[in-house]
Amino acid sequence: MKAMNKVREFLEMNAFGVCTAIGEKLGIATSRIRMWFIYISFLTMGSPLIIYMILAFWMNIKEYILNARRNPLKYL
């Protein structure tokens, strides 16, 4: 049980946060979004994984762009 909690914490900390971001924007519990994502992935044979990766990529790029705009040392 303790090892399973460590695995869960590792995945939650190192996952891209797509489900969390969607949950915060829509006001839905993150666990419910993750559950539906898993169900839909099994039913559609993994095609939501492509959407998940695209959203994760977009979130990372958006973060880099915002950080670049806020960094005053970059423009000196």
C-alpha positions in Angstrom: 0.0 0.0 0.0 2.8 2.4 0.9 4.6 1.7 -2.4 1.4 2.3 -4.3 1.0 5.7 -2.7 4.6 6.6 -3.7 3.9 5.6 -7.3 0.7 7.7 -7.3 2.4 10.7 -5.8 5.2 10.4 -8.3 2.8 10.2 -11.2 0.8 13.2 -9.9 3.8 15.3 -9.4 5.6 14.4 -12.7 2.5 14.2 -15.0 2.0 17.2 -17.1 -1.0 18.6 -15.2 -3.4 18.5 -18.1 -6.2 17.0 -16.1 -5.6 19.4 -13.2 -5.7 22.4 -15.5 -8.9 21.2 -17.2 -10.4 20.5 -13.8 -9.6 24.0 -12.5 -11.0 25.7 -15.6 -14.2 23.7 -15.6 -14.7 23.4 -11.8 -14.6 19.5 -11.9 -12.7 17.3 -9.6 -9.3 16.2 -11.1 -9.8 12.6 -10.0 -13.1 12.4 -12.0 -11.4 13.8 -15.1 -8.6 11.3 -14.8 -11.1 8.5 -14.3 -13.0 9.5 -17.5 -9.8 9.9 -19.4 -8.8 6.3 -18.5 -12.2 5.0 -19.5 -12.2 6.8 -22.8 -8.6 5.7 -23.5 -9.6 2.1 -23.1 -12.8 2.4 -25.2 -11.1 4.3 -28.1 -7.8 2.3 -27.9 -5.6 5.1 -26.8 -6.5 8.0 -29.1 -7.1 10.4 -26.2 -3.4 9.9 -25.4 -2.6 11.9 -28.5 -4.8 14.7 -27.4 -3.3 14.6 -23.9 0.2 14.9 -25.3 -0.8 17.8 -27.5 -2.3 19.6 -24.5 0.7 18.9 -22.4 3.0 20.3 -25.1 0.8 23.4 -25.4 0.9 24.0 -21.7 4.7 23.8 -21.6 5.1 26.1 -24.6 2.7 28.6 -23.1 4.6 28.5 -19.8 8.0 29.1 -21.6 6.5 32.0 -23.6 5.1 33.7 -20.5 8.3 33.2 -18.6 10.3 34.7 -21.4 8.1 37.8 -21.4 8.6 38.3 -17.7 12.4 37.8 -17.7 13.9 41.3 -17.8 17.5 39.9 -18.1 16.7 38.3 -21.4 16.3 41.6 -23.2 19.5 43.3 -21.9 
